[in-house]
Amino acid sequence: MNRTPRTNDRYSRTRSGGSGGGGSRFRPQSSGSGRPGSSGRSYGRRPAAVQGEFALPVTITPALPAVATFAELDMPAPVTTTLTGLGVSEPFPIQAATLPNSLAGRDVLGRGRTGSGKTLAFGLALLVRTAGQRAQPKQPLALVLVPTRELAQQVTDALTPYARALKLRLATVVGGMSIGRQAGALRGGAEVVVATPGRLKDLIERGDCRLDRVAITVLDEADQMADMGFMPQVTELLDQVRPEGQRMLFSATLDRNVDLLVRRYLNDPVVHSVDAAVGTVTTMEHHVLHVQNADKYATTTEIAARDGRVLMFLDTKHAVDRLTEHLLNSGVRAAALHGGKSQPQRTRTLSRFKTGHVTVLVATNVAARGIHIDNLDLVVNVDPPSDHKDYLHRGGRTARAGESGSVVTLVLPNQRRDMTRLMADAGIVPQVAQVRSGEAELSRITGAQAPSGVPVVISTPPSERVKSGSGGRGRRPSQGRRSSGSGASQGRSGGARQSSSRSWSA
């Protein structure tokens, strides 16, 4: 579909169109979707692709140069005042590079690791370009599509203070919560909608939402939406927004699964990549710990009993619940997070983990994206992930915005070969060690220690009792919080898979 040049603000320029048990759990990596020959655009010669990712389009219209400060951007005073009030003074690299262009109305294709500031990179431009307009009932003006409820809430929280400063109304549209209330918010008029594809499609089919006035569309973590099977819904939704509108696609990884979206819906995009498709943060340590089947349970328990918080990933909801129950009985303040929990339960659990009311969050991949926790220094893959993208996103919950952290993966003997291949795909050379529960080496790497053995019960903290019905987030919605003078951290976020590792048993 061809799109006409945009000339609706002073930065605009003419834009060219154009034509089971014991075995390996690891699934073969998807080869990605093919490129449709009839719907793509020509961007000139495409460079050779890195393995696992598609060849990025070549920008025809030169991009505007990056800025050094937010003050160099032509943004309304309420936005700059809010940035200053939240302690955000200097843009992250992805923000500095893309904001001049997204504010000018250009399409943007941006890649940056988790915690690199992607939310404000697209969010500030979306809000500023929507400011001064008023949405009619059921007809939003801007749309952000995300793969998970947690990421939707994270984006909403991050953008809320800036939207409020610009007098824009936000609506969050996700599953697991009252569709009637969400329909009511849309009927009342919302300029900006942050949504998961499935729930938005439901509301459109009910007649509670139309996308024909949406002029700015953002796809956040598009690769995960493709992996989760949302691609047909995403393309159906994108076909309903204004064809001449602005499109922005941001993700921590850009593989061949999103090639179709880029070629079909982005017009002469400004392409910016903060980080390579492989590799990871320099302040993050990676440890592969070889453990024996009979000792994995005890090893996991001792790591969970460490001083300080830890995020633990397992494959299935059942495994998460069983480990959480065992940890509570062992004296560890643990809580479970997975797709079987209601959204209010998930929100309360995250709040308790962020405030330290619980010290261990045991989760499926639902926690791999869209969750920002300050000063989280350890992520443990109790069950190794299925591919390198899952590994990078799980690990991205730590070492955010210049902070340091460690990612530890427990590997059984029959999983070693697959783990070696996964780390090579991720561009990571980990530190490898053979460990057992109770050993000093395990404690040195993870802080592991013996649990108290006194069962604990997680009570409702006073703050949640006071905030009855508020969702208990208790987190300042901002680009992020400064720590020790470092850059601001950007708050950023699957279904369970069958595990073939040893079953948990008390």
N, C-alpha and C positions, 0 to 999 in steps of 0.2 A: 504494500500500500504506500503510495507516495504522499509526502507531506509538504505543505507549502511553507515558504520561508516565514519566519516570525519577525514582525516589526513593531511589537507592542511595547517596547521601552527603549530608552535612549542607548542602551548597549547593543541592541539587536543588530545583526548583520545578515545579509542574504546567506542562506545555508543551502548547500547543494543536496539535492535528493539523489535519486539513482534507482537505476533499474531495481546329631545326638551323641551321646556321652563318649568322651575319650578321643574323639576325632578333632580335626582342626575346625575351629569356628569361623575361620576367615572365608568370606565370600570373594569370588573373583571381582576385581575392580570393573565397574561399568565402563564400557567403551564410549558411552555418551550417545546423544542423539545425533543423527545425521543432519546435514545442512540442506534445507529445502531449496531446490534450484529456482523456484518461481517467485519466492517472496522476499529474497534477500536484496540488499543494496550493494552497490560496488563502491568500495572505499579505496581503490587503488591496489597496488601489490601488497599482499599480506605476507608478513615474515613467517619463517618456519616456526611451528609451535613447539613449546616445551612439552615433554611427555606429560600427558594427563590434562593439559589445558589447551584451549583453542588459540589460534593465531589472532591476536588483538587487531581490531580494525585500525586503519591508518587515518588519522584526522586530516581532513582536507583544509578546513579553515583554521588558521593558526590560533592557538589558545592564548588567552590573556595571561600575562605573567603572574606568578605567585606573589603574595603579599607577605610582609613580615609581621604586621599587627592587624588586629581587627579594625583599628581606627582608619586604616587605608581603604577599607571597604565602604561603599556608599550604602550604609544601613541606617534605618531610622534611629533617632536618639534613644527611644525607649529600649531598643535592643542592646545598644552599646552600654546603656546604663545598667541593664540587667546583667550583662556579661561581667561588668566591673563589680557589681554587687555580689555576684557569686564567685568572685575571685578568679575569673577567667580572663587573663590579660593577653596571652599570646596564643595564636592558633597552632594546632598540631599540623604536621606537614600535609596531611591529606586535606585538611580544611584550608590551609594557606594556598594550596594548588588549585583546588576545585571551586572554592567559593566565588572568586572573581568571575568565573565562567558560568556557574549555575545561577548567580545573581543576574547575569546578562541574558539568561534564558536558554543557554546552550544545553544540549543533552550531555550527560556525563556518565562515563563508565569508570568506576573507581574501585580499586582493590587495596585493602589495608588489613593488617592483622586485627584480631579482637582487641579492644581497648585503645585503638589508634585514633578515635574521634570521628568515626563515620556518621554517627547520629546527627551531630551538629553540622557536619559537612553538607549533608543534604537538608537537614531540618531548618537551618537558618535561612537558606535560600527559599525553601518552600514557603515559610511563614512570611518573609519579607515581600515576596512576589504576590502573595495572597492578601496582604494587609490592605485595608481600605475597602474591601469587597464584602458583600453580605450574601450568605447562602440562602436560597429559598428552601422551604421544607422539602426534605428527602433528596436534595440536590447538592451534595458537597462540591467544593471547588478544587480540593486537593486530596490526594490519596497516597497513603503509605501502606504497601503490602508486605507482610512479614510472615514467617513460617510458623511461629509458636505464640502461645498466649503470653508467656513470660517476656518475650522480646517485644510484643505489642505494648505491654505495660511499661517496659523499660523505656521504649521510645516515647510513649505518652508522658511519662514522668519527666524525661529529659527536656521535652519541648514545652511542657506546660507553663513555666515561668515566662518564656519568651512569647508564647501565644497570648498569655494574659496581658503582657505589656502592650501587645498590638491589638488587644480587644478581639481576638479570634477565638472561636469556639471549637474545641476538640471533642471528638467522639471515638471511643475505643470499641471495636466490634470484633469479638472473639467468641469461640465456643466455650461451653462450660459455665456460662453466666446467662442471666435472663435475657432472652431475645426480645421480650416485650419492652424492657427498659431501653435496650439499644435502639429498637424501632422508635421509641418515644424521643430519644435524643436526636435521631435523624429527622423526625417530624418537626421537632423544635427548631431545626436549622443548625447545621454544623459545617463550618468552612473546611475543616480538615478532619479526615477520617483515617484512623490507624486500624488496620484490619488484618485478620487471617483470611485466606481465600475462601474457605468453606463457609464460614459464617456470613461473610459479605454476599456470597452467592445466594445463600438462603434468604437474606433480607431483600435482595433484588427480586427473587422469585415471589416473595410475599407482596411485592409492590411497595415496600417501605424505603427503597433507595433506588436512585437512578444515577448513572455515571456520565451522562452526556454533557454535563457542565464541568467535569473535572479537567482542568487545564494543566495540572502538574501531577505527575505520577512517579512514585519512587518504589523500586523493588529493593528491599533490604534482605541480604542473605538469600539471593536468588538461587544459588547452587543448592542450598538445602531444600528450598521449595521444590526444585526439580527432583532431588533425591527422594523426597517424601511423596512423590506422585501428584503434586499439585499442578504440574505443568498444564494439563488441559483446562483447569479452572483459571489459572493465571492468564493464559492466552485469551480465554473467553472474556475475562474482565477487561484486559487491555484493549480488546476490540470494541469495548463499549465507551471508552473515554474519548475525549476530543482528539481526532486524528492529528491535528496541528499542534497539540499540546507538547509541553516539555516532559521528557522522560529522563530519570536518573536511576542507574543500577549500581548498587554498592554491595560488596561482599568481601569476606576475608579470603575466599578462594574463588577463582574463576576457571571452571573446567568446561569441557565440551558440552556438558548438560545445559549450559546457559547460552551456548552459541546461537541457538535458534532465537532466543529472546533478543540478543544483541543485534543480530542481522535483520530481524523483522521489525523491531520497534525503536531502535536508536538511530537518529539521523545525524550523520557527521559528528559523532560524539567526541568530546574532549576525553582522552584516555589518560588516567593517572594511576600509577601503581606505587604505593609506598613500600610494599614488601614483595619479595618474590613469591611465587605460588608454593614453593617449598621453603623449608627452613623455618626459623622461629626467632623469638626474642633473645637478645644476647644476655639479658639478665635472668634467663630461665635455665635451670639445670634439668637434665633428663637422666633418669636412672631406670635401668631395666634390672629387676631383681628376680633371679632364678630361685624358685621355691619348689618344694615337693608337695604333691597332692595332700598328703596327710598333715602337713604343717601349714598350709595356706590359711586355714581358718584362724589358727592361733596368731599367725603373723599379722593378719588383717586386724585382729582385735587389739593387739599391742600398738599398732600404728594409730588406731582410732583413739587409744587412751593417752596419746601424747598431750603435752601442754600446748594449747593453741588449737585453732580450728583446722579442719581438713574436709575436703570434698571428695567423696568416694563414688566411683562410677561402677555400676554393675549392669548386666545385660537385660534382666527381666524384672518386672514389677514384683513377682513372687520372691525372687532372690533379694531384692531391696527390702521388702517387708520382713523377711526372716532374719536378715543380718541386723536390721534396725532393732528388732525385738531382742535379739541376742545381746547387742551392745547395751541396751537399756538394762537388761538383767545383769550385765557384767559391771555396771557402774559408770557407763559412758553416756553422756547426754547427747543422744542421737535422734535424728528425725528423718523420715522418708519423704522423698519427692519423686512422683512418677505420674504418668498419664491417667492412672486409675483414681487419683485424688481429684476432688472438686476444685474449681479455681479458687474459692475462698480458702480452702485448706492449703493449697499450694502457696498462696500469697502469705498466709500466716506463717507457714513453715520457713519461707525465705526470710521473712522479717525477723523471726527468732534466731536464725542462723547469722544474719547480718549484725544483729545486736549482741551476739554471743550468748543468748539464752540457751541455745544448743550449740555444741562445739563440733559435731559431726553431721554433715548432710550426706545422706546415702541416697543416690539418685540413679535413674536411667539417663539416657541421652537427652531427655527433656530439659536437663540442666546444662547441656553442653553449649547452648547459645542463649543470648539474651539475659544473662545473669551477671551483674557486677557486684562484687563484694570487696570492699576496701581491705587491704592488708591480709589477703588470703595467700599464705605462702606455701601451701601444699595441696596438690591434687593427686589422688591415687586411682589408677585404673586397676581395680580389683579384678575385673574381667577386661582383658585387652580389647581395644576397639576393633571394629571390623576393617577399617581402612584408614589411610593416613589423614584424610580430611577430618574424620571423627577425632583422631588423636590430637590434631592441631587445635580443634575447637574445644575439646575437653581441657587441654592444657592451657588454653587461652583464658581460663578463669583465674589464673594466677599470673604474676609478673606483669601486671597491667600498668600502663602509663609510667614506665621507668622503675617500678618496684621490682623486687627480686622474688623468686619463687622456684619451687621444684615440682616436677612431674615424675611420679613413680609408677611403674607398671609391674605388676606381679605376673610372672610368666612360668607356667608349668612346663615340664620337659617336652611334652608333645606340641607346645605352642612356640617353641624357640625359633624354628625356621620361618614361620609366618611372621613373627615379630621382627626378625631381622630384615625381611623383605619390606615390611611396613615402614620401618624407620628409614630405610634407604629411599623409599618413595617420598617420605616427608623431608628428606635432606638433613637428617639428624644423625649424629654419631653419639649415642648415649654412653653413660658410664654403666658398665655391667658388673654385677656382683652376685655371688651365691650367698644366700642368707638363710638363717633359721630364726625362729622365735626365741627370744631371750638372749640373743647374741649382741655384742657391743656394736658390730658393724651395722646391724639393722637400726639400732638406736642412734648411731652417728648420722646415718643418712636421713632418717625420718623423725627422730625424736621419740621413737617407740618406747613404751614402758608397760609394765604390768598394770592391768586395770584394778580398781579397788575391790571389785567383786560384790559391792553393795548395790543392789538394784536401785534405780532412780526412776522417778515419775516426772515427766515434763509438765509442769503446771502452767496455767495461763499467766503471763507476766502482767503486772499492774497497768502498764501502758496500754495493753490490749483491752483490759477491762474498762479503762477510761474511754477508749476510742471505740466503743461498741458500734459495730457496723461499718467501720471506716476501712476495713481491709488490712489495718495494722501495718502499713508499709513502713511508716516512720523513717523515711529516707528523704533527704533534701533532693527535690528534682532539679538537677543541674547537669552541666556538662560533666562535672565530676568534682572531686575534692582534691585540693592540693595536699601533698604529704612531703614534709621536709624540704619544701622549696621546689619540688619537682613539678613537671608539667601536670596540667589538669587531666584527670582520668575520665574517659568517656564511658558511661554505663552502657554495656552491650550484652542477645541471645541470640522427638522421634519416638517414634514408637519403640517398644521393647523388642529385642530380637531373641531368638531361641539360643540359649547357652548350652555349650557342650562341655563346659568345665565342671568340675566336681560340685555336686549339689551341696548346699549349706545344710548342716544338721547340728543341732546343739549337742 
